[in-house]
Amino acid sequence: MVRGRAAEIRLEAISAAKRLHREMKIRNTVTSGSGMIDVFGAIEQLEIPLVFKPLKTALGLCLPKPLSGIMVTTERGLYIQRFTAAHELGHAVLGHSGSVDREFNYRAMLEPASGQDFQELAADAFAAEFMLPRWLYKHHVQQQGWTVQRHLQNPDIVYQLSLRMGASYEATCWGLLSHDILNRTDVELLLKTKVAQIKQSTGETFRPANSWANTWRISAKDHGATLTVDPDDLIKIDLEEAAGSGYQWNLDKLRGAGFEVISDRNQIARDPVLYGGGVRRTLITRPPEAPMVNIDLSESQPWQAAPDNDRQLRVSLIMSGKESGGLSRIARINRGAVEK
């Protein structure tokens, strides 16, 4: 009976998250924009007070009506802040009593934790569906040309997927299972790989500026995309270069935008994921301190004064680290406290 009631509560919470997506037209906004659901923006749009404080013993809390409000810790990274805010939003949308939350169950769409009360189960399920709906997985998989068997069982790929969805690696893995994209065995294998190991592999000998920061891998598949990154992240750029025909990628605009190129090397491309073959040029960069910056690269033959068929890579980066205190960035922008 308890298990049956838990399943019913999960379904109700998931339905509430899907309903909010529809009412706020979130799918169209996300798939044509940054590719991640703006949890803080949704809370702001719903006119629910949201503040960030240095909570030491809790990830977040939700105040019940008539006070109504959400508080999230500043002591954790952005992706934990985002899931925390989504969890507290679940409490608010589902009409729960006040809650102080110290941990979350990313498996909530599958099974309740031992002794977990139904209110927390519902908020976890709401947060998972609100932040990581099936359509968002599909969007990024199609954008990158990934397949389930060839790519989504690779921890490095799933880590890059998690960055684009704005969620932790662990939450993204459990979402793959809850949406029946991967089976439990595959997900448990993914979870055996530590994020620190993936960052180290992706960044080679270089490291992000802090333990919360990430290492992005960008390629031609990201052309035209808008990505939300932390100012302390590393950006690794994979480029196909037709060096045999005299083509080179020009880095002048990249450096002019303030990127620090800390590694620039060429190697023969043997990875079948990258189209075209030839030479693969790999850059590892640190982004500048700016609210928004563009990666703007073009490949041409240097002796051509006005080339017609340059290959280009343009990606917009929104530099948005974790929330450091007070109102959220979007709330401050809406109130005119900071520039966009």
C-alpha positions in Angstrom: 0.0 0.0 0.0 2.9 2.4 0.9 4.6 1.6 -2.4 1.4 2.2 -4.3 0.9 5.5 -2.6 4.5 6.5 -3.3 4.1 5.8 -7.0 0.9 7.9 -7.1 2.6 10.8 -5.4 5.5 10.7 -7.8 3.2 10.7 -10.8 1.3 13.7 -9.3 4.5 15.6 -8.8 5.7 14.8 -12.3 2.4 15.9 -13.8 2.7 19.2 -11.9 6.2 19.8 -13.3 5.0 19.0 -16.9 2.0 21.3 -16.4 4.3 24.2 -15.3 6.4 23.6 -18.4 3.4 24.0 -20.6 2.0 27.0 -18.8 5.3 28.9 -18.9 6.1 27.7 -22.5 9.5 26.5 -21.2 10.2 24.0 -23.9 10.2 26.5 -26.8 12.3 29.0 -24.7 14.9 26.4 -23.8 15.3 24.6 -27.1 15.8 27.9 -28.9 18.0 29.4 -26.3 20.6 28.2 -23.7 19.5 24.5 -23.7 18.9 24.5 -19.9 15.8 25.3 -17.9 16.2 28.5 -16.0 14.9 27.4 -12.6 15.7 30.8 -10.9 13.9 32.6 -13.7 10.9 30.4 -13.4 10.7 31.1 -9.6 11.0 34.9 -10.3 8.3 34.7 -13.0 6.0 33.0 -10.5 6.7 35.8 -8.1 7.9 33.5 -5.3 10.6 35.2 -3.2 14.0 33.6 -3.6 17.1 34.4 -1.7 20.6 32.9 -1.3 22.2 32.6 2.1 25.3 30.9 3.5 23.3 28.0 5.1 25.7 25.6 6.8 23.4 22.7 7.7 20.9 22.7 4.9 20.8 22.9 1.1 17.6 24.9 1.1 14.3 25.6 2.7 10.8 26.5 1.7 8.5 28.8 3.8 4.8 27.9 3.7 2.0 30.4 3.1 1.2 33.1 4.1 5.0 33.9 4.3 5.9 31.9 1.1 9.5 32.0 0.0 12.6 29.9 -0.9 16.1 30.0 0.5 19.0 28.3 -1.1 22.6 27.9 0.3 25.6 29.7 -1.2 27.9 27.0 0.1 27.4 24.6 -2.9 28.0 24.8 -6.6 25.5 26.2 -9.2 24.1 22.8 -10.2 23.3 21.9 -6.6 21.8 25.3 -6.2 19.6 24.8 -9.3 18.3 21.4 -8.1 17.8 22.7 -4.6 15.7 25.6 -6.0 13.7 23.2 -8.2 13.1 21.0 -5.2 11.9 24.0 -3.1 9.7 25.1 -6.0 8.1 21.7 -5.9 7.2 22.2 -2.3 5.6 25.6 -3.2 3.8 24.4 -6.3 2.5 21.3 -4.6 1.2 23.3 -1.6 3.4 21.6 1.0 4.0 22.8 4.5 7.4 24.3 5.3 10.5 22.3 4.7 14.2 22.3 5.6 16.1 20.1 3.2 19.6 18.7 3.9 19.9 16.1 1.1 18.0 15.0 -2.0 17.2 11.6 -3.6 18.0 11.7 -7.3 16.3 8.4 -7.6 12.9 9.8 -6.6 11.4 9.2 -10.0 12.1 5.6 -9.6 11.9 4.6 -5.9 11.6 6.3 -2.5 14.5 6.3 -0.1 14.1 4.3 3.1 12.0 6.3 5.5 11.5 9.2 3.1 8.3 11.1 3.8 5.9 11.6 0.9 6.3 15.4 0.9 10.1 15.1 0.2 9.5 12.3 -2.3 7.1 14.5 -4.2 9.5 17.5 -4.2 12.4 15.4 -5.4 10.3 13.9 -8.2 9.1 17.4 -9.2 12.6 18.8 -9.3 13.9 15.9 -11.4 11.1 16.3 -14.0 11.2 20.1 -14.0 15.0 20.3 -14.5 15.6 17.1 -16.6 12.5 16.3 -18.7 12.8 13.6 -21.5 12.4 16.2 -24.2 15.5 18.1 -23.0 17.7 14.9 -23.2 16.3 14.4 -26.7 17.1 17.9 -27.7 20.8 17.7 -26.7 21.3 14.2 -28.1 20.0 15.3 -31.5 22.0 18.5 -31.4 25.2 16.6 -30.8 24.5 13.7 -33.1 24.9 11.2 -30.2 23.3 7.7 -30.1 22.4 5.7 -27.0 24.6 2.7 -27.7 27.6 4.6 -29.0 27.7 7.7 -26.8 25.4 7.7 -23.8 27.2 4.8 -22.1 30.4 6.9 -22.2 31.0 8.9 -18.9 32.8 11.7 -20.8 29.8 12.2 -23.1 27.3 12.0 -20.3 29.3 14.6 -18.4 29.1 17.0 -21.4 25.4 16.3 -21.5 25.0 17.2 -17.9 26.8 20.5 -18.4 24.5 21.5 -21.3 21.4 20.6 -19.2 22.7 22.5 -16.2 22.6 19.6 -13.8 25.0 17.4 -11.8 26.5 14.4 -13.4 24.7 12.1 -10.9 21.3 13.7 -11.5 21.8 13.4 -15.3 22.7 9.7 -14.9 19.5 8.9 -12.9 17.4 10.8 -15.4 18.7 8.5 -18.2 17.3 5.6 -16.2 14.0 7.2 -15.2 13.2 8.1 -18.8 14.1 4.6 -19.9 17.0 5.9 -22.1 19.5 3.5 -20.4 19.0 0.5 -18.2 20.0 0.3 -14.5 23.2 -1.7 -15.2 24.5 1.0 -17.7 23.6 3.8 -15.3 25.3 2.1 -12.3 28.4 1.7 -14.5 28.3 5.4 -15.3 28.0 6.4 -11.7 31.2 4.4 -10.8 33.2 7.1 -12.7 34.0 10.1 -10.6 33.5 13.6 -12.0 37.0 14.6 -10.9 38.4 11.9 -13.1 36.4 13.1 -16.1 37.5 16.7 -15.6 41.1 15.5 -15.4 40.8 13.5 -18.6 39.1 16.3 -20.5 41.4 19.0 -19.4 44.5 16.9 -19.9 47.2 18.5 -17.7 45.1 21.6 -17.0 42.5 22.1 -14.3 39.6 24.5 -13.7 40.1 27.3 -11.3 38.2 25.5 -8.4 36.7 22.2 -7.5 33.1 23.3 -8.5 34.2 24.5 -12.0 33.9 22.3 -15.0 35.7 21.4 -18.2 33.7 21.9 -21.4 34.3 20.2 -24.7 33.1 22.3 -27.7 33.0 21.3 -31.3 31.4 22.1 -34.6 28.2 20.5 -33.3 27.9 23.5 -30.9 28.0 26.1 -33.7 25.3 28.7 -33.0 24.6 27.5 -29.5 24.4 29.5 -26.3 26.0 27.9 -23.3 25.9 28.9 -19.7 29.4 28.4 -18.1 31.1 29.3 -14.9 33.9 32.0 -15.2 36.3 29.5 -13.7 35.6 26.7 -16.2 38.0 25.5 -18.8 36.9 25.4 -22.4 38.3 22.8 -24.7 37.7 23.3 -28.4 38.0 20.5 -30.9 38.4 21.7 -34.5 38.8 19.8 -37.8 41.5 21.6 -39.8 42.2 21.0 -43.5 45.9 21.7 -43.0 46.8 19.7 -46.1 45.0 22.3 -48.2 46.6 25.2 -46.4 43.6 26.0 -44.2 44.1 27.3 -40.7 41.8 28.4 -37.9 42.3 32.0 -37.0 42.5 32.7 -33.3 42.7 36.5 -33.5 39.1 37.1 -32.5 39.3 34.5 -29.7 42.3 36.2 -28.2 40.8 39.6 -28.9 37.7 38.6 -26.9 40.0 37.9 -23.9 40.3 34.2 -24.0 43.6 32.8 -22.7 44.8 30.0 -25.0 46.8 27.7 -22.7 47.2 24.8 -25.1 47.1 24.6 -28.9 48.1 21.4 -30.6 47.4 19.3 -33.7 47.1 15.6 -34.2 45.8 13.3 -36.9 42.1 12.8 -36.3 41.2 9.1 -35.6 38.0 9.7 -33.7 35.1 8.7 -36.0 32.8 11.0 -34.0 34.5 13.9 -35.7 33.5 14.3 -39.3 35.8 14.7 -42.3 39.1 13.3 -41.0 42.4 15.1 -41.5 44.1 17.1 -38.7 42.3 17.8 -35.5 43.3 21.0 -33.7 42.6 21.1 -30.0 42.6 24.3 -28.0 42.3 24.6 -24.3 41.3 28.0 -23.1 40.3 30.0 -20.1 37.4 32.5 -20.7 37.6 36.2 -19.8 35.8 37.8 -16.9 32.7 39.2 -18.7 28.9 38.7 -18.4 28.8 37.3 -21.9 31.5 36.5 -24.4 31.6 34.9 -27.8 33.8 32.1 -29.2 34.3 33.3 -32.8 36.6 31.2 -35.0 37.0 30.9 -38.8 39.1 28.6 -40.9 40.6 29.9 -44.1 43.6 29.9 -46.4 45.7 32.8 -45.1 46.6 34.0 -48.7 42.9 34.4 -49.6 42.0 38.1 -49.0 38.2 37.6 -49.1 37.5 33.8 -48.7 34.0 32.7 -49.6 33.8 29.3 -48.0 35.3 29.7 -44.5 34.3 27.2 -41.9 33.2 28.9 -38.8 32.5 28.2 -35.2 30.5 30.7 -33.2 29.3 29.9 -29.7 27.9 32.4 -27.2 28.9 31.9 -23.6 26.8 33.3 -20.7 29.2 33.7 -17.8 27.1 32.7 -14.8 28.7 31.1 -11.9 27.0 30.0 -8.7 24.7 32.5 -6.9 26.8 34.2 -4.2 24.1 35.8 -2.0 20.9 37.8 -1.8 18.6 37.8 -4.8 19.3 35.7 -7.9 21.0 37.3 -10.8 17.8 37.3 -12.9 15.9 39.0 -10.1 18.6 41.7 -9.8 18.5 42.2 -13.6 14.7 42.5 -13.5 15.0 45.1 -10.7 17.7 47.1 -12.5 20.4 46.3 -10.0 22.8 44.8 -12.5 23.3 45.0 -16.2 22.5 42.0 -18.5 
